[in-house]
Amino acid sequence: MISVLQATIDTLQGQLEVKDRQIEQQAQTITRLTDALAAAQQTAAAAQALHAGTIQQQLITGEAGTDQQEPEQKKSWFSKIFGGR
């Protein structure tokens, strides 16, 4: 009876060691993923700042929205004759 219990204890201790290694590997994976996420967030923030700077520069130089502007409306005959805008 004692030998059966000792064998069970040995088996359970072996399984516990395996689980401990799995938990350690998962903890390392979580650390790597957390670091990768932080780096990705920094990259996204830098890209967003760069984009905002580009948009601001376009607004300053008047280049923004040139593709999206509506075509000029046709001038009326009155405006053509009297030069009104």
PDB file of N, CA, C and O in Angstrom:
ATOM      1  N   MET A   1       0.818  -1.187   0.000  1.00  0.00           N
ATOM      2  CA  MET A   1       0.000   0.000   0.000  1.00  0.00           C
ATOM      3  C   MET A   1       0.870   1.263   0.000  1.00  0.00           C
ATOM      4  O   MET A   1       0.591   2.208  -0.738  1.00  0.00           O
ATOM      5  N   ILE A   2       1.890   1.280   0.801  1.00  0.00           N
ATOM      6  CA  ILE A   2       2.783   2.439   0.888  1.00  0.00           C
ATOM      7  C   ILE A   2       3.492   2.650  -0.442  1.00  0.00           C
ATOM      8  O   ILE A   2       3.674   3.787  -0.877  1.00  0.00           O
ATOM      9  N   SER A   3       3.889   1.567  -1.085  1.00  0.00           N
ATOM     10  CA  SER A   3       4.591   1.701  -2.369  1.00  0.00           C
ATOM     11  C   SER A   3       3.664   2.299  -3.439  1.00  0.00           C
ATOM     12  O   SER A   3       4.120   3.048  -4.302  1.00  0.00           O
ATOM     13  N   VAL A   4       2.382   1.974  -3.384  1.00  0.00           N
ATOM     14  CA  VAL A   4       1.424   2.536  -4.336  1.00  0.00           C
ATOM     15  C   VAL A   4       1.269   4.032  -4.088  1.00  0.00           C
ATOM     16  O   VAL A   4       1.252   4.825  -5.029  1.00  0.00           O
ATOM     17  N   LEU A   5       1.160   4.410  -2.832  1.00  0.00           N
ATOM     18  CA  LEU A   5       1.042   5.831  -2.493  1.00  0.00           C
ATOM     19  C   LEU A   5       2.311   6.598  -2.875  1.00  0.00           C
ATOM     20  O   LEU A   5       2.227   7.726  -3.362  1.00  0.00           O
ATOM     21  N   GLN A   6       3.465   6.005  -2.661  1.00  0.00           N
ATOM     22  CA  GLN A   6       4.727   6.652  -3.015  1.00  0.00           C
ATOM     23  C   GLN A   6       4.831   6.820  -4.529  1.00  0.00           C
ATOM     24  O   GLN A   6       5.316   7.846  -5.006  1.00  0.00           O
ATOM     25  N   ALA A   7       4.383   5.831  -5.279  1.00  0.00           N
ATOM     26  CA  ALA A   7       4.385   5.924  -6.739  1.00  0.00           C
ATOM     27  C   ALA A   7       3.442   7.036  -7.206  1.00  0.00           C
ATOM     28  O   ALA A   7       3.750   7.771  -8.144  1.00  0.00           O
ATOM     29  N   THR A   8       2.308   7.149  -6.547  1.00  0.00           N
ATOM     30  CA  THR A   8       1.349   8.214  -6.891  1.00  0.00           C
ATOM     31  C   THR A   8       1.949   9.583  -6.592  1.00  0.00           C
ATOM     32  O   THR A   8       1.820  10.513  -7.389  1.00  0.00           O
ATOM     33  N   ILE A   9       2.605   9.703  -5.441  1.00  0.00           N
ATOM     34  CA  ILE A   9       3.256  10.963  -5.075  1.00  0.00           C
ATOM     35  C   ILE A   9       4.329  11.317  -6.103  1.00  0.00           C
ATOM     36  O   ILE A   9       4.418  12.467  -6.532  1.00  0.00           O
ATOM     37  N   ASP A  10       5.135  10.347  -6.498  1.00  0.00           N
ATOM     38  CA  ASP A  10       6.195  10.581  -7.485  1.00  0.00           C
ATOM     39  C   ASP A  10       5.606  11.040  -8.825  1.00  0.00           C
ATOM     40  O   ASP A  10       6.131  11.952  -9.462  1.00  0.00           O
ATOM     41  N   THR A  11       4.523  10.403  -9.236  1.00  0.00           N
ATOM     42  CA  THR A  11       3.866  10.770 -10.493  1.00  0.00           C
ATOM     43  C   THR A  11       3.332  12.194 -10.414  1.00  0.00           C
ATOM     44  O   THR A  11       3.502  12.988 -11.339  1.00  0.00           O
ATOM     45  N   LEU A  12       2.687  12.504  -9.298  1.00  0.00           N
ATOM     46  CA  LEU A  12       2.122  13.844  -9.140  1.00  0.00           C
ATOM     47  C   LEU A  12       3.220  14.914  -9.064  1.00  0.00           C
ATOM     48  O   LEU A  12       3.044  16.014  -9.588  1.00  0.00           O
ATOM     49  N   GLN A  13       4.331  14.605  -8.427  1.00  0.00           N
ATOM     50  CA  GLN A  13       5.440  15.555  -8.362  1.00  0.00           C
ATOM     51  C   GLN A  13       6.032  15.793  -9.762  1.00  0.00           C
ATOM     52  O   GLN A  13       6.403  16.914 -10.110  1.00  0.00           O
ATOM     53  N   GLY A  14       6.110  14.730 -10.540  1.00  0.00           N
ATOM     54  CA  GLY A  14       6.599  14.865 -11.917  1.00  0.00           C
ATOM     55  C   GLY A  14       5.666  15.750 -12.746  1.00  0.00           C
ATOM     56  O   GLY A  14       6.116  16.604 -13.510  1.00  0.00           O
ATOM     57  N   GLN A  15       4.372  15.533 -12.583  1.00  0.00           N
ATOM     58  CA  GLN A  15       3.399  16.358 -13.318  1.00  0.00           C
ATOM     59  C   GLN A  15       3.460  17.818 -12.868  1.00  0.00           C
ATOM     60  O   GLN A  15       3.304  18.735 -13.674  1.00  0.00           O
ATOM     61  N   LEU A  16       3.687  18.017 -11.576  1.00  0.00           N
ATOM     62  CA  LEU A  16       3.787  19.369 -11.041  1.00  0.00           C
ATOM     63  C   LEU A  16       5.017  20.088 -11.609  1.00  0.00           C
ATOM     64  O   LEU A  16       4.952  21.281 -11.908  1.00  0.00           O
ATOM     65  N   GLU A  17       6.119  19.379 -11.758  1.00  0.00           N
ATOM     66  CA  GLU A  17       7.327  19.964 -12.351  1.00  0.00           C
ATOM     67  C   GLU A  17       7.078  20.372 -13.804  1.00  0.00           C
ATOM     68  O   GLU A  17       7.544  21.419 -14.254  1.00  0.00           O
ATOM     69  N   VAL A  18       6.342  19.535 -14.527  1.00  0.00           N
ATOM     70  CA  VAL A  18       6.001  19.857 -15.919  1.00  0.00           C
ATOM     71  C   VAL A  18       5.131  21.117 -15.953  1.00  0.00           C
ATOM     72  O   VAL A  18       5.357  22.009 -16.770  1.00  0.00           O
ATOM     73  N   LYS A  19       4.162  21.184 -15.084  1.00  0.00           N
ATOM     74  CA  LYS A  19       3.278  22.349 -15.035  1.00  0.00           C
ATOM     75  C   LYS A  19       4.058  23.607 -14.659  1.00  0.00           C
ATOM     76  O   LYS A  19       3.810  24.678 -15.214  1.00  0.00           O
ATOM     77  N   ASP A  20       4.995  23.486 -13.727  1.00  0.00           N
ATOM     78  CA  ASP A  20       5.824  24.631 -13.336  1.00  0.00           C
ATOM     79  C   ASP A  20       6.621  25.153 -14.537  1.00  0.00           C
ATOM     80  O   ASP A  20       6.730  26.364 -14.729  1.00  0.00           O
ATOM     81  N   ARG A  21       7.175  24.248 -15.340  1.00  0.00           N
ATOM     82  CA  ARG A  21       7.920  24.661 -16.540  1.00  0.00           C
ATOM     83  C   ARG A  21       6.992  25.336 -17.549  1.00  0.00           C
ATOM     84  O   ARG A  21       7.368  26.327 -18.175  1.00  0.00           O
ATOM     85  N   GLN A  22       5.788  24.804 -17.705  1.00  0.00           N
ATOM     86  CA  GLN A  22       4.833  25.412 -18.632  1.00  0.00           C
ATOM     87  C   GLN A  22       4.448  26.822 -18.185  1.00  0.00           C
ATOM     88  O   GLN A  22       4.344  27.737 -19.001  1.00  0.00           O
ATOM     89  N   ILE A  23       4.238  26.981 -16.883  1.00  0.00           N
ATOM     90  CA  ILE A  23       3.882  28.295 -16.353  1.00  0.00           C
ATOM     91  C   ILE A  23       5.028  29.279 -16.565  1.00  0.00           C
ATOM     92  O   ILE A  23       4.791  30.433 -16.921  1.00  0.00           O
ATOM     93  N   GLU A  24       6.255  28.842 -16.352  1.00  0.00           N
ATOM     94  CA  GLU A  24       7.418  29.703 -16.566  1.00  0.00           C
ATOM     95  C   GLU A  24       7.533  30.112 -18.033  1.00  0.00           C
ATOM     96  O   GLU A  24       7.828  31.269 -18.332  1.00  0.00           O
ATOM     97  N   GLN A  25       7.304  29.176 -18.942  1.00  0.00           N
ATOM     98  CA  GLN A  25       7.351  29.491 -20.366  1.00  0.00           C
ATOM     99  C   GLN A  25       6.257  30.492 -20.734  1.00  0.00           C
ATOM    100  O   GLN A  25       6.491  31.414 -21.516  1.00  0.00           O
ATOM    101  N   GLN A  26       5.076  30.310 -20.176  1.00  0.00           N
ATOM    102  CA  GLN A  26       3.984  31.244 -20.451  1.00  0.00           C
ATOM    103  C   GLN A  26       4.296  32.634 -19.892  1.00  0.00           C
ATOM    104  O   GLN A  26       3.977  33.640 -20.525  1.00  0.00           O
ATOM    105  N   ALA A  27       4.909  32.696 -18.725  1.00  0.00           N
ATOM    106  CA  ALA A  27       5.283  33.981 -18.139  1.00  0.00           C
ATOM    107  C   ALA A  27       6.311  34.688 -19.039  1.00  0.00           C
ATOM    108  O   ALA A  27       6.241  35.905 -19.213  1.00  0.00           O
ATOM    109  N   GLN A  28       7.250  33.945 -19.603  1.00  0.00           N
ATOM    110  CA  GLN A  28       8.237  34.535 -20.516  1.00  0.00           C
ATOM    111  C   GLN A  28       7.555  35.027 -21.801  1.00  0.00           C
ATOM    112  O   GLN A  28       7.891  36.088 -22.327  1.00  0.00           O
ATOM    113  N   THR A  29       6.611  34.249 -22.288  1.00  0.00           N
ATOM    114  CA  THR A  29       5.871  34.647 -23.487  1.00  0.00           C
ATOM    115  C   THR A  29       5.080  35.918 -23.227  1.00  0.00           C
ATOM    116  O   THR A  29       5.047  36.814 -24.071  1.00  0.00           O
ATOM    117  N   ILE A  30       4.446  36.004 -22.071  1.00  0.00           N
ATOM    118  CA  ILE A  30       3.685  37.208 -21.716  1.00  0.00           C
ATOM    119  C   ILE A  30       4.606  38.417 -21.650  1.00  0.00           C
ATOM    120  O   ILE A  30       4.243  39.498 -22.115  1.00  0.00           O
ATOM    121  N   THR A  31       5.783  38.248 -21.082  1.00  0.00           N
ATOM    122  CA  THR A  31       6.746  39.352 -21.000  1.00  0.00           C
ATOM    123  C   THR A  31       7.156  39.812 -22.391  1.00  0.00           C
ATOM    124  O   THR A  31       7.201  41.013 -22.657  1.00  0.00           O
ATOM    125  N   ARG A  32       7.458  38.868 -23.284  1.00  0.00           N
ATOM    126  CA  ARG A  32       7.855  39.231 -24.651  1.00  0.00           C
ATOM    127  C   ARG A  32       6.709  39.934 -25.385  1.00  0.00           C
ATOM    128  O   ARG A  32       6.928  40.924 -26.084  1.00  0.00           O
ATOM    129  N   LEU A  33       5.492  39.419 -25.222  1.00  0.00           N
ATOM    130  CA  LEU A  33       4.347  40.037 -25.885  1.00  0.00           C
ATOM    131  C   LEU A  33       4.053  41.433 -25.337  1.00  0.00           C
ATOM    132  O   LEU A  33       3.676  42.330 -26.091  1.00  0.00           O
ATOM    133  N   THR A  34       4.223  41.615 -24.052  1.00  0.00           N
ATOM    134  CA  THR A  34       4.024  42.925 -23.438  1.00  0.00           C
ATOM    135  C   THR A  34       5.038  43.926 -23.984  1.00  0.00           C
ATOM    136  O   THR A  34       4.689  45.065 -24.295  1.00  0.00           O
ATOM    137  N   ASP A  35       6.297  43.495 -24.099  1.00  0.00           N
ATOM    138  CA  ASP A  35       7.330  44.359 -24.663  1.00  0.00           C
ATOM    139  C   ASP A  35       7.038  44.691 -26.125  1.00  0.00           C
ATOM    140  O   ASP A  35       7.221  45.829 -26.557  1.00  0.00           O
ATOM    141  N   ALA A  36       6.585  43.698 -26.881  1.00  0.00           N
ATOM    142  CA  ALA A  36       6.256  43.929 -28.287  1.00  0.00           C
ATOM    143  C   ALA A  36       5.072  44.883 -28.419  1.00  0.00           C
ATOM    144  O   ALA A  36       5.063  45.737 -29.305  1.00  0.00           O
ATOM    145  N   LEU A  37       4.082  44.749 -27.553  1.00  0.00           N
ATOM    146  CA  LEU A  37       2.934  45.642 -27.571  1.00  0.00           C
ATOM    147  C   LEU A  37       3.351  47.073 -27.259  1.00  0.00           C
ATOM    148  O   LEU A  37       2.895  48.009 -27.915  1.00  0.00           O
ATOM    149  N   ALA A  38       4.204  47.247 -26.273  1.00  0.00           N
ATOM    150  CA  ALA A  38       4.674  48.588 -25.922  1.00  0.00           C
ATOM    151  C   ALA A  38       5.430  49.211 -27.094  1.00  0.00           C
ATOM    152  O   ALA A  38       5.254  50.395 -27.383  1.00  0.00           O
ATOM    153  N   ALA A  39       6.259  48.433 -27.763  1.00  0.00           N
ATOM    154  CA  ALA A  39       6.993  48.943 -28.921  1.00  0.00           C
ATOM    155  C   ALA A  39       6.037  49.311 -30.051  1.00  0.00           C
ATOM    156  O   ALA A  39       6.222  50.332 -30.714  1.00  0.00           O
ATOM    157  N   ALA A  40       5.018  48.485 -30.271  1.00  0.00           N
ATOM    158  CA  ALA A  40       4.041  48.769 -31.320  1.00  0.00           C
ATOM    159  C   ALA A  40       3.254  50.035 -31.005  1.00  0.00           C
ATOM    160  O   ALA A  40       2.948  50.816 -31.906  1.00  0.00           O
ATOM    161  N   GLN A  41       2.925  50.243 -29.734  1.00  0.00           N
ATOM    162  CA  GLN A  41       2.201  51.445 -29.347  1.00  0.00           C
ATOM    163  C   GLN A  41       3.057  52.689 -29.551  1.00  0.00           C
ATOM    164  O   GLN A  41       2.555  53.730 -29.977  1.00  0.00           O
ATOM    165  N   GLN A  42       4.353  52.582 -29.247  1.00  0.00           N
ATOM    166  CA  GLN A  42       5.252  53.716 -29.470  1.00  0.00           C
ATOM    167  C   GLN A  42       5.368  54.019 -30.955  1.00  0.00           C
ATOM    168  O   GLN A  42       5.378  55.183 -31.356  1.00  0.00           O
ATOM    169  N   THR A  43       5.455  52.976 -31.772  1.00  0.00           N
ATOM    170  CA  THR A  43       5.543  53.165 -33.214  1.00  0.00           C
ATOM    171  C   THR A  43       4.277  53.816 -33.744  1.00  0.00           C
ATOM    172  O   THR A  43       4.342  54.720 -34.577  1.00  0.00           O
ATOM    173  N   ALA A  44       3.133  53.361 -33.268  1.00  0.00           N
ATOM    174  CA  ALA A  44       1.857  53.940 -33.703  1.00  0.00           C
ATOM    175  C   ALA A  44       1.758  55.404 -33.282  1.00  0.00           C
ATOM    176  O   ALA A  44       1.285  56.238 -34.055  1.00  0.00           O
ATOM    177  N   ALA A  45       2.193  55.722 -32.080  1.00  0.00           N
ATOM    178  CA  ALA A  45       2.146  57.107 -31.613  1.00  0.00           C
ATOM    179  C   ALA A  45       3.064  57.990 -32.456  1.00  0.00           C
ATOM    180  O   ALA A  45       2.712  59.120 -32.793  1.00  0.00           O
ATOM    181  N   ALA A  46       4.238  57.468 -32.792  1.00  0.00           N
ATOM    182  CA  ALA A  46       5.171  58.232 -33.626  1.00  0.00           C
ATOM    183  C   ALA A  46       4.594  58.439 -35.022  1.00  0.00           C
ATOM    184  O   ALA A  46       4.715  59.524 -35.591  1.00  0.00           O
ATOM    185  N   ALA A  47       3.973  57.408 -35.572  1.00  0.00           N
ATOM    186  CA  ALA A  47       3.373  57.528 -36.898  1.00  0.00           C
ATOM    187  C   ALA A  47       2.221  58.525 -36.877  1.00  0.00           C
ATOM    188  O   ALA A  47       2.050  59.302 -37.817  1.00  0.00           O
ATOM    189  N   GLN A  48       1.441  58.506 -35.818  1.00  0.00           N
ATOM    190  CA  GLN A  48       0.320  59.434 -35.689  1.00  0.00           C
ATOM    191  C   GLN A  48       0.831  60.869 -35.582  1.00  0.00           C
ATOM    192  O   GLN A  48       0.266  61.775 -36.193  1.00  0.00           O
ATOM    193  N   ALA A  49       1.890  61.077 -34.814  1.00  0.00           N
ATOM    194  CA  ALA A  49       2.462  62.415 -34.680  1.00  0.00           C
ATOM    195  C   ALA A  49       3.023  62.892 -36.016  1.00  0.00           C
ATOM    196  O   ALA A  49       2.856  64.055 -36.386  1.00  0.00           O
ATOM    197  N   LEU A  50       3.680  62.001 -36.729  1.00  0.00           N
ATOM    198  CA  LEU A  50       4.226  62.353 -38.041  1.00  0.00           C
ATOM    199  C   LEU A  50       3.100  62.723 -38.999  1.00  0.00           C
ATOM    200  O   LEU A  50       3.208  63.695 -39.747  1.00  0.00           O
ATOM    201  N   HIS A  51       2.033  61.954 -38.975  1.00  0.00           N
ATOM    202  CA  HIS A  51       0.893  62.230 -39.845  1.00  0.00           C
ATOM    203  C   HIS A  51       0.265  63.577 -39.486  1.00  0.00           C
ATOM    204  O   HIS A  51      -0.080  64.359 -40.372  1.00  0.00           O
ATOM    205  N   ALA A  52       0.118  63.843 -38.205  1.00  0.00           N
ATOM    206  CA  ALA A  52      -0.454  65.115 -37.772  1.00  0.00           C
ATOM    207  C   ALA A  52       0.435  66.273 -38.212  1.00  0.00           C
ATOM    208  O   ALA A  52      -0.064  67.317 -38.633  1.00  0.00           O
ATOM    209  N   GLY A  53       1.744  66.091 -38.116  1.00  0.00           N
ATOM    210  CA  GLY A  53       2.668  67.124 -38.571  1.00  0.00           C
ATOM    211  C   GLY A  53       2.558  67.358 -40.067  1.00  0.00           C
ATOM    212  O   GLY A  53       2.627  68.496 -40.531  1.00  0.00           O
ATOM    213  N   THR A  54       2.387  66.282 -40.819  1.00  0.00           N
ATOM    214  CA  THR A  54       2.230  66.399 -42.271  1.00  0.00           C
ATOM    215  C   THR A  54       0.954  67.154 -42.608  1.00  0.00           C
ATOM    216  O   THR A  54       0.961  68.043 -43.459  1.00  0.00           O
ATOM    217  N   ILE A  55      -0.134  66.804 -41.947  1.00  0.00           N
ATOM    218  CA  ILE A  55      -1.408  67.480 -42.187  1.00  0.00           C
ATOM    219  C   ILE A  55      -1.292  68.956 -41.816  1.00  0.00           C
ATOM    220  O   ILE A  55      -1.789  69.820 -42.538  1.00  0.00           O
ATOM    221  N   GLN A  56      -0.640  69.243 -40.700  1.00  0.00           N
ATOM    222  CA  GLN A  56      -0.483  70.632 -40.269  1.00  0.00           C
ATOM    223  C   GLN A  56       0.337  71.407 -41.301  1.00  0.00           C
ATOM    224  O   GLN A  56       0.006  72.545 -41.632  1.00  0.00           O
ATOM    225  N   GLN A  57       1.388  70.798 -41.800  1.00  0.00           N
ATOM    226  CA  GLN A  57       2.220  71.458 -42.805  1.00  0.00           C
ATOM    227  C   GLN A  57       1.420  71.704 -44.076  1.00  0.00           C
ATOM    228  O   GLN A  57       1.550  72.759 -44.697  1.00  0.00           O
ATOM    229  N   GLN A  58       0.605  70.751 -44.461  1.00  0.00           N
ATOM    230  CA  GLN A  58      -0.225  70.935 -45.650  1.00  0.00           C
ATOM    231  C   GLN A  58      -1.214  72.072 -45.456  1.00  0.00           C
ATOM    232  O   GLN A  58      -1.472  72.841 -46.382  1.00  0.00           O
ATOM    233  N   LEU A  59      -1.767  72.180 -44.260  1.00  0.00           N
ATOM    234  CA  LEU A  59      -2.702  73.269 -43.990  1.00  0.00           C
ATOM    235  C   LEU A  59      -1.990  74.623 -44.040  1.00  0.00           C
ATOM    236  O   LEU A  59      -2.539  75.608 -44.534  1.00  0.00           O
ATOM    237  N   ILE A  60      -0.770  74.652 -43.526  1.00  0.00           N
ATOM    238  CA  ILE A  60      -0.006  75.901 -43.523  1.00  0.00           C
ATOM    239  C   ILE A  60       0.347  76.317 -44.948  1.00  0.00           C
ATOM    240  O   ILE A  60       0.240  77.491 -45.302  1.00  0.00           O
ATOM    241  N   THR A  61       0.764  75.363 -45.756  1.00  0.00           N
ATOM    242  CA  THR A  61       1.189  75.685 -47.120  1.00  0.00           C
ATOM    243  C   THR A  61       0.026  75.734 -48.093  1.00  0.00           C
ATOM    244  O   THR A  61       0.211  76.126 -49.245  1.00  0.00           O
ATOM    245  N   GLY A  62      -1.163  75.349 -47.662  1.00  0.00           N
ATOM    246  CA  GLY A  62      -2.336  75.405 -48.522  1.00  0.00           C
ATOM    247  C   GLY A  62      -2.457  74.237 -49.478  1.00  0.00           C
ATOM    248  O   GLY A  62      -3.199  74.310 -50.458  1.00  0.00           O
ATOM    249  N   GLU A  63      -1.743  73.168 -49.209  1.00  0.00           N
ATOM    250  CA  GLU A  63      -1.793  72.005 -50.094  1.00  0.00           C
ATOM    251  C   GLU A  63      -2.881  71.020 -49.708  1.00  0.00           C
ATOM    252  O   GLU A  63      -3.226  70.148 -50.505  1.00  0.00           O
ATOM    253  N   ALA A  64      -3.416  71.133 -48.535  1.00  0.00           N
ATOM    254  CA  ALA A  64      -4.377  70.135 -48.046  1.00  0.00           C
ATOM    255  C   ALA A  64      -5.674  70.213 -48.824  1.00  0.00           C
ATOM    256  O   ALA A  64      -6.194  71.298 -49.082  1.00  0.00           O
ATOM    257  N   GLY A  65      -6.178  69.082 -49.185  1.00  0.00           N
ATOM    258  CA  GLY A  65      -7.490  68.990 -49.782  1.00  0.00           C
ATOM    259  C   GLY A  65      -7.563  69.417 -51.228  1.00  0.00           C
ATOM    260  O   GLY A  65      -8.662  69.592 -51.754  1.00  0.00           O
ATOM    261  N   THR A  66      -6.432  69.592 -51.896  1.00  0.00           N
ATOM    262  CA  THR A  66      -6.505  70.029 -53.286  1.00  0.00           C
ATOM    263  C   THR A  66      -7.179  68.982 -54.152  1.00  0.00           C
ATOM    264  O   THR A  66      -7.806  69.313 -55.158  1.00  0.00           O
ATOM    265  N   ASP A  67      -7.055  67.738 -53.774  1.00  0.00           N
ATOM    266  CA  ASP A  67      -7.697  66.669 -54.534  1.00  0.00           C
ATOM    267  C   ASP A  67      -9.196  66.629 -54.277  1.00  0.00           C
ATOM    268  O   ASP A  67      -9.971  66.177 -55.120  1.00  0.00           O
ATOM    269  N   GLN A  68      -9.594  67.105 -53.105  1.00  0.00           N
ATOM    270  CA  GLN A  68     -10.967  66.925 -52.691  1.00  0.00           C
ATOM    271  C   GLN A  68     -11.808  68.174 -52.872  1.00  0.00           C
ATOM    272  O   GLN A  68     -12.993  68.167 -52.538  1.00  0.00           O
ATOM    273  N   GLN A  69     -11.224  69.252 -53.393  1.00  0.00           N
ATOM    274  CA  GLN A  69     -11.997  70.459 -53.565  1.00  0.00           C
ATOM    275  C   GLN A  69     -13.004  70.275 -54.686  1.00  0.00           C
ATOM    276  O   GLN A  69     -12.764  69.582 -55.674  1.00  0.00           O
ATOM    277  N   GLU A  70     -14.135  70.922 -54.489  1.00  0.00           N
ATOM    278  CA  GLU A  70     -15.161  70.851 -55.519  1.00  0.00           C
ATOM    279  C   GLU A  70     -14.734  71.729 -56.691  1.00  0.00           C
ATOM    280  O   GLU A  70     -14.087  72.756 -56.487  1.00  0.00           O
ATOM    281  N   PRO A  71     -15.083  71.345 -57.894  1.00  0.00           N
ATOM    282  CA  PRO A  71     -14.725  72.188 -59.044  1.00  0.00           C
ATOM    283  C   PRO A  71     -15.416  73.540 -58.931  1.00  0.00           C
ATOM    284  O   PRO A  71     -16.500  73.667 -58.362  1.00  0.00           O
ATOM    285  N   GLU A  72     -14.746  74.551 -59.495  1.00  0.00           N
ATOM    286  CA  GLU A  72     -15.319  75.891 -59.443  1.00  0.00           C
ATOM    287  C   GLU A  72     -16.664  75.908 -60.138  1.00  0.00           C
ATOM    288  O   GLU A  72     -16.872  75.266 -61.168  1.00  0.00           O
ATOM    289  N   GLN A  73     -17.563  76.659 -59.546  1.00  0.00           N
ATOM    290  CA  GLN A  73     -18.859  76.803 -60.194  1.00  0.00           C
ATOM    291  C   GLN A  73     -18.690  77.687 -61.421  1.00  0.00           C
ATOM    292  O   GLN A  73     -17.848  78.585 -61.442  1.00  0.00           O
ATOM    293  N   LYS A  74     -19.483  77.429 -62.424  1.00  0.00           N
ATOM    294  CA  LYS A  74     -19.425  78.252 -63.634  1.00  0.00           C
ATOM    295  C   LYS A  74     -19.916  79.651 -63.298  1.00  0.00           C
ATOM    296  O   LYS A  74     -20.869  79.829 -62.539  1.00  0.00           O
ATOM    297  N   LYS A  75     -19.250  80.631 -63.873  1.00  0.00           N
ATOM    298  CA  LYS A  75     -19.643  82.006 -63.630  1.00  0.00           C
ATOM    299  C   LYS A  75     -20.897  82.316 -64.440  1.00  0.00           C
ATOM    300  O   LYS A  75     -21.091  81.853 -65.564  1.00  0.00           O
ATOM    301  N   SER A  76     -21.708  83.104 -63.818  1.00  0.00           N
ATOM    302  CA  SER A  76     -22.919  83.510 -64.541  1.00  0.00           C
ATOM    303  C   SER A  76     -22.539  84.507 -65.637  1.00  0.00           C
ATOM    304  O   SER A  76     -21.448  85.075 -65.606  1.00  0.00           O
ATOM    305  N   TRP A  77     -23.428  84.720 -66.597  1.00  0.00           N
ATOM    306  CA  TRP A  77     -23.131  85.661 -67.691  1.00  0.00           C
ATOM    307  C   TRP A  77     -22.967  87.064 -67.146  1.00  0.00           C
ATOM    308  O   TRP A  77     -22.229  87.875 -67.707  1.00  0.00           O
ATOM    309  N   PHE A  78     -23.678  87.359 -66.015  1.00  0.00           N
ATOM    310  CA  PHE A  78     -23.572  88.671 -65.401  1.00  0.00           C
ATOM    311  C   PHE A  78     -22.158  88.883 -64.844  1.00  0.00           C
ATOM    312  O   PHE A  78     -21.557  89.944 -65.012  1.00  0.00           O
ATOM    313  N   SER A  79     -21.649  87.842 -64.178  1.00  0.00           N
ATOM    314  CA  SER A  79     -20.305  87.923 -63.622  1.00  0.00           C
ATOM    315  C   SER A  79     -19.263  88.008 -64.720  1.00  0.00           C
ATOM    316  O   SER A  79     -18.257  88.701 -64.565  1.00  0.00           O
ATOM    317  N   LYS A  80     -19.485  87.326 -65.810  1.00  0.00           N
ATOM    318  CA  LYS A  80     -18.534  87.370 -66.913  1.00  0.00           C
ATOM    319  C   LYS A  80     -18.454  88.768 -67.518  1.00  0.00           C
ATOM    320  O   LYS A  80     -17.372  89.248 -67.853  1.00  0.00           O
ATOM    321  N   ILE A  81     -19.595  89.406 -67.652  1.00  0.00           N
ATOM    322  CA  ILE A  81     -19.644  90.729 -68.279  1.00  0.00           C
ATOM    323  C   ILE A  81     -19.069  91.797 -67.348  1.00  0.00           C
ATOM    324  O   ILE A  81     -18.284  92.643 -67.777  1.00  0.00           O
ATOM    325  N   PHE A  82     -19.465  91.754 -66.069  1.00  0.00           N
ATOM    326  CA  PHE A  82     -19.073  92.813 -65.156  1.00  0.00           C
ATOM    327  C   PHE A  82     -17.874  92.457 -64.288  1.00  0.00           C
ATOM    328  O   PHE A  82     -17.459  93.250 -63.442  1.00  0.00           O
ATOM    329  N   GLY A  83     -17.310  91.252 -64.497  1.00  0.00           N
ATOM    330  CA  GLY A  83     -16.077  90.866 -63.799  1.00  0.00           C
ATOM    331  C   GLY A  83     -16.246  90.547 -62.327  1.00  0.00           C
ATOM    332  O   GLY A  83     -15.267  90.577 -61.581  1.00  0.00           O
ATOM    333  N   GLY A  84     -17.415  90.252 -61.900  1.00  0.00           N
ATOM    334  CA  GLY A  84     -17.626  89.913 -60.498  1.00  0.00           C
ATOM    335  C   GLY A  84     -17.145  88.494 -60.206  1.00  0.00           C
ATOM    336  O   GLY A  84     -17.054  87.652 -61.099  1.00  0.00           O
ATOM    337  N   ARG A  85     -16.852  88.262 -58.978  1.00  0.00           N
ATOM    338  CA  ARG A  85     -16.365  86.927 -58.609  1.00  0.00           C
ATOM    339  C   ARG A  85     -17.308  86.280 -57.691  1.00  0.00           C
ATOM    340  O   ARG A  85     -17.076  85.149 -57.264  1.00  0.00           O
TER     341      ARG A  85
END
